[in-house]
Amino acid sequence: MDFGAVLQTNPPSARTVQLAKLAEAHGFSHVWTFDSHLLWQEPYVIYSRILAETDRIIVGPMVTNPGTRDWTVTASTYATLNEMYGNRTICGIGRGDSAVRVINGTPTTLKTLRESVHVIRELANSRSVEYNGATLQFPWSRGSTLDVWVAAYGPLALKLAGEVGDGFILQMADLDVAEWMIKTVREAAAKSGRDPMAVKFCVAAPMYIGDNWGHMRNQCRWFGGMVGNHVADIVAKYGTESHVPKALTDYIIGRQDYDYNEHGRAGNAHAEFVPDEIVDRFCLLGTAKDHIEKLEALRAIGVDQFAGYLQHDNKEETMRVYGETVIPAMTEPIVAKK
């Protein structure tokens, strides 16, 4: 299993770079960041600095969207970073949440998402693509490679992820929901003629090493509020009596208006409706042993990477314990039982 650290690009930018370097030192393979240009600093600028000051870490957004950035500019950015630092980028992309909502926009359609994945991937892989009535290719790009991982929740978005994504990003660590979503994505991949086992699966959720459960839950409750935005869209489209797991839909009954100015922040007052049970199900909390047990369960259902959100007050210690205990335990060869 691979491990990623998910950061917010809060100022000072040097702090984000420092945390990324620390993640590499502790054995993480990926550094992901939020991509919401009004709420936080511009991530692609910071990626360049991270890549310059690290040796192997792979960087990318969790997640970008097709609505706030021109697709060809996005692709050019990846191809440029790859030329500069050697194919160490990855693109997580979805329909859009905070980046579009804070400018009074709405998430893009799945059709737009599908088209953007194709355009970004082809151009950033040094290939030509038909776009806006023209055949385009970067004449200066040679040998650039980029995987595009699709973030999704609802049935149709999961189908799209299976059909076009190099990987699938699930932003929650609920075992029941993850198992259903992985199955759904793999079935879609197989029906479209793809190898379902070739699609990589990433579970992203807050990780907090500690033993004060009340404090850990309060530091990570914001995540249930963030996920609730996507779940609310699903419920609005499919209703509560759909084949979407009840564990994913029931908890938003008490959800009220959401303030994106507090998006992704510990202590977010608009996440008070999220019960402790949901925090525990959606996140990884507790001792190293607790984390390893849940990660082993995630790996058993097909998860290839766990990306841990670090939007709390225990960033360095959590990464240290992961580097010294959790990651080594999860990267040891699996020995078959007799």
N, C-alpha and C positions, 0 to 999 in steps of 0.2 A: 504494500500500500504506500502511495505517495502522500506527502503532507504539504499543505499550503498554509500560509498565514495571510489573513485578510485584514488590511489596514485602511483607515481613513486618511486622506491627504490633508489633515489639519495642519495649519502653520504652527511652528516653523517647519518648513519642508525638510530641513536637516534632520529633524526628529523622525520623519517617515523613512528617510534614507538609513538612519541609524538602526531603526527597528528591522528594516529589510536585511541589513548586514548581519544583525543578530540572528535573524531567522536562518540565514545561510549557515552561520557558524553552528547552529544547533541542529542542522541536518534537514531543514525544510527544503523541498525542491521547488516550490512556487511561492511567489508573493503576489497576491491579488489586491486590488484596491477598489473602493467605491468609485463610480464615475458619475458625478453630479456637479456640473461646472459652477453652479451658483452656491451650493452649500459647502463645497470644499475646493481646494486648490486643483489646478489642472494636472491630472495624473500622468499624461504622456510626457510632459516636461520632466516630471520627477522620475519616470521610468528611465530616462536617459542617464540621470545621475546614479540611480540604483545600479543599472547595468555597468556603468563605468567603475563602480566601487565594489563590485562583486565578481565572482568568477564563473558561477554555474547557475545561479538562481534564474528561474523563468518568471517573467512578469506579464501581467495583463489585468484587464478590468473585470470586476464581478459586480455588475455587468454594465457594458455599454448598450446603446440602443440605436436603431436606424433613424430616429427622428431629430436628434439634436446635432448630429455630425453628418456631413456629406460622406457618403460611402467611399468615394474615391480618395478623399483626404484621409479617412481612417486607414484605408489599405496602404496608402503612401507612407503614413507614419510607421506602420508595422514593417514595411519593406525597408524603410530607411534605418530603423533601429536594428533590424536583422543584418543589414550590411555593415553597420557600425560595430555590432557586438556579437554577431554570430548566431542567428536563429535562436534567440532566447526569449521569444514573445509568444503569447497565446491570447486568443480573443474570446472572452465570455460575452454573450449578447442575448438580450431579451427584448420584449416589446417596449420597455421603458416604464419607469416608475417615478422616482423623485425628480430625475433630470427633466422630464417633460411636464410633470404636474406643477412644479414650482413656477413654471412660466405659463400656467393656465392651459397647458396642452393635455393631450390624452395619449395613452399607449397606442402604438402603431397597430395596424392590422397584421394578422398572421401572414397574409400574402406579401406585405411589405417586408416583414421579417425574413421570410423565405428568400425573397429576391436579394435582400441586402447580404445575407449569408453567402450567397453564390458570388455576388460581385466582389465583396471584400476578400473572400478566400481565393478566388481566381487571380485577382490582381496581386495580392500579397504573397502568392506562390509563383510569382514571375510569369504568369500566364495571361493570355488575352481573354477578353470578355465582351459580350454585347451589353451595352449600357446606354440607355437614353437615345437609342437610334444610331449609336456609333460603336465601332470596334475599338476597344481601348487596351493598351498595354503600357507598362512603364518601360521605356526604352533603356533605362539605366539599371534595371533590376535583374540580377542573375542569381539563381540559386536560393532565393528567399523561400522559407517554408513557414506556414502558419496553420495551426489547427483552430477551428472555430467551434466552441462549445455553446450549446443553446440552453438557456435557463427557461424552465417551464413549470407550470402547475396544472393547468386545465387539460382535459382529454385531447382537444384538438392541438394544443401547443405541444403536448407530449408526443402526439403523432408526428408533428413537424420535426421535433428533435430526433426522432428515430429515422426519419426519412432523409434529413440533410445534415445533421450535426456530427462532427467528429467526436463530440462528447456531449454529455447531458449534465447540467448543473441543477441540483435540487437544494434549495436553500432552507433546509431543516433536517434534523437528524432523527426524526420519528421512524422507528423501524417498520411499523405497519405501512405507513404512507410510502416510505422509500421502496419497500418490496413491491407494492402495487405499481408505483411509477416506473421502476426499472423493468418490470414485466411488460407494462404498456409500451414503453419505448422500444424494447427488444422486439415485441410483436410487430410494431410499425416498421422497424428496420427490415425484418424478415419479409413482410408483405411487399415492401418496395424493392426487394431483390438484393438488399445489402446483407452483409454478414452481421448478425445481431451482436456477436461477441466482439466486433471491432469497435463498437461505440463505447467510449470510456465514460465511467460514471463517477461524478464528484458530488459528495455531500458536503454542504457548507453550513456551519452553525457555530454559535459562540462556544468557545472552550475556556473553561476557568478551573484552574487547579486550586483546591482549598478544602476546608472542612466546615466552614460556617455557611450552612445551606441557605439560611435566610438572606445573608448578605449576597451570596453568589446569585441567588434567584433575582434579587432586586437589581443587581448589576446587569443581568442578562434579559430581564423581562421585556425590554425594548424590542427584542427580536420577534417575540410573538406579535407585537403590534405591527411591525414591519411586514411580517408574513401575512397578517390579517388583511392588509390592503389588497394583496393578490387573491386571498381566499374570498374576500367580499366580491371581487369581480367574478369569480367562479360561481358563487352562490347566485349572484344577480343573473347570470347567464343560464345556469343549469338548475337552480333551485336547490333546496336542501334534500330533496328526495331523488338524488341522482346516484350514480355508481361511484362518485367521489367519496373516499372514506369519511365516515362520521368524525373520526379523530381530527380531520382537517377542517370540517365545516362547523361543528357544534359550538366551538369556543367563541366564535365571533358574535354570538347573539347579543352580548353586552357591549359590543363595539360602538363607540360614538364617533364624532368628527375627529379626524386625524390632522395634526399640525406638522407639516413637513419641515418646519424650522427646527423641530426636535427629532427629526428622522435619524435613526441609528445611534441615538445617544442614551447612555446609561442614565437612569432616573427619569426617563421620558414619561411625563404625566399622562400622556394619551395611551399608554400601555397598561394602565392600572386594571383594565378589564381582563387581562390575561391571567388565568389561574396558575398556581404553582405546578399543578400536574402538567400543564402544557409546556411550561418552562423546562421542566425535567425531561419531557418527551422530546422537545425540539432541540435541546442543547446538550452539551457534554460538560457535566459538572462533577466535582468531587475530587477524590484522591486519584493518583496515577492508576491505581488498580481499577477504580470505577471507570475511568476513561478507556483503559485497555479492554475491559469487558464489553463495553458498548462498541468500540471500534472492531473487535473481533466479530461481533454480531453483524455489523455493517459489512465487513469484508465477506462474511459468509453468504450474504444475499447479493453480492456482486459489485460492491463499491470499490473503485480503483484509487480514489483520492479522497482524503478528508481535508477540507480547508477550514481552519478555525478562525472565527471572527475574534478580534482582540479589542473590542470597544468596551473596555472596562478598566478597573484600577489595578490590575494584576498582570500586566502584559509580560514583563520581563521574567517573572517567576514562573508563569505558565509556560513560556517558551523554554525556560531552563529545564523544567521537569520533563517536558516533551523531549528535549534533546538528550537528556541523560537517561530517561527511563522509558517513556512511552514509545518513541520512534524506534529505538533499538528492539523493544519487545515486539513491535509490529512488523519489523523487517527481517526477523529471523526466519529461516526456512521452516515451512510447516512440515512436521514429521507425522506421517500416517500412523494411526494407532493400529496395533495388532489385534 
